[in-house]
Amino acid sequence: MAHSVVIIGSGFGGIGMAIRLRQAGIRDVVVLEKADGLGGTWRDNTYPGAACDVPSHLYSFSFEPKTDWSRRFPPQPEILDYLRHCAREYGVLECVRFGTEVTEARFDEDAALWRISTTSGGLEARVLVSACGQLNRPALPPIEGREAFAGPSFHSARWDHGVDLRGRRVAVVGTGASAVQFVPEVAAEAAELRLFQRSAPYVIDKPDRAYRRWEGAVLRHVPGLYGLSRARIYALYEARALGFIKYPRLLALLEKRFKNTLRDGVDDPRLRDALIPGYPMGCKRILISSDYYPALARPNVDLVTDPITGVTPTGVRTARRDYDVDVIVYATGFRSTEFLSPMKIVGRDGRELNEAWRDGAHAHLGITVSGFPNLFLLYGPYTNLGHNSIIYMLESQFRYVLGCVDALRRAGLAWIDVRPDVQDAFTRDMRERLRSTVWEKGCRSWYMTADGKVVNNWPGFTFAYRRATRRPDPRHFRARRATAG
């Protein structure tokens, strides 16, 4: 018996989509999760200091507001607890099959079904939703000798809490968003910390603080106040989009914050010079931390800017010298542009998604892919943000997918498939608009494919995306009616 909808992944996208489907009366929903718990990136990233860089009041579903956050920027354990609460509160937990990794999904055009193979057996679905996200597969660098290191080594997204770093010599490879959060924590307990930097990030101060108890009480009991707070923060962050997508000069205020944060955190002129990025602000993700630069100024921390040439059994090698260390932590990001990999997804006429995306991932509105009927992506190509909350984007996608599922039911359709010319027109528009953004102004980032094309980010306002996904346009799809029986 085929299920109405099968969702792959149980992070914010998967749990939120399942809730919305059940609220719409679609109860036969199954969520497949390869791990033994829900939470996606907030389950996986448990490194010291893990937290969100979007304010708390924006980092919850609009239909389940949370007014009792402990801080202005939510820490990882609270985010994970919130997501678990949502799954329980809306009856979604019973829909999740843990320890079930999808290996292949193949569309049977005659039966109008997705036939899904998993590590726990097979199942079928009329509609398949991928909620795998963009930051779920850690990327380990292809450094010669990496496997030869004799001590503990791990990626920051797979933090080994069994390794005691107190009094140890620790090497951290990478200076991205995760490193900026955990380096101050590690520096406070390690005997020595060697931070290997390939390119310096822009780091601005983090206006974080603990909420007072009375503040949460006021938000809960004064009608409309929470919504007003959420709208104010949304508007402030949304205004930053102009600097990313059209007028980079508007990022000058953030650049001034960066310079002030660096000046206040680091006294040594030589160290300051090494921490100044060599690319325009916003080209890579702007990071927030008030304790990263002070941590690098500690006497037990050494910033290494020489390129790594290899890893030895005892440490890390550069062209100039060898650094003996006890532990290596890789803060080297994720395989962000591969989206549904390593799953094998086969659509109409036996076409594989990897083949369709050989020149880079693309999907109409980041949601539907031509040739793959009844397949919907959440947090797909062109939907990442550099300035606001991804949950806002996800909720826009929930509504669009619900519109498509409703159209299937109401019109008695077996499947719908976005037209190739519609998808191609959207992709051309994205490429044209992205060329004028700061993300394509002279740097390499996780937003890009190997050939230098940005395929992750939305080059516009989030409210414009919400308007574009308000409802599916029937003219954009090919369809086949269901046969009798």
Buried (B, 14 or more C-beta within 10 A) or exposed (E): EBBBBBBBBBBBBBBBBBBBBBEEEBEBBBBBBBBEEBBBBBBBBBBBBBBBBBBBBBBBBEEEEBBBBEBBBBBBEBBBBBBBEBBEEBEBBEBBBBEBBBEBBBBEBEEBBBBBBBEBEEBBBBBBBBBBBBBBBBBBBEBEEBEEBEBBBBBBBEBEEEBEBEEBBBBBBBBBBBBBBBBBBBBBBBEBBBBBBBBBBBBBBBEBEEBEEEBBEEBEEEEEEBEEBBEEBBEEBBEBBBBBBBEBEBBEEBBEBBBEBBEEBBEEEEBBEBBEBEBBBBBBBBBBBBBBBBBBBEEBBBBBEEEBBEBBEBBBBBEEEEBBBBBBBBBBBBBBBBBBBEBBBBBBEEBBBBEBBEEBBBBBBBBBBBBBBBBBBBBBBBBBBBBBBBBBBBBBBBBBBBBBBBBBEEEEBBBBBBBEEBBEEBBEEBBEBBEBBBBBBEBEBBBBBEEEBBBBBBBBBBBEBBEBBEEBEEEBBBBEEEEEE
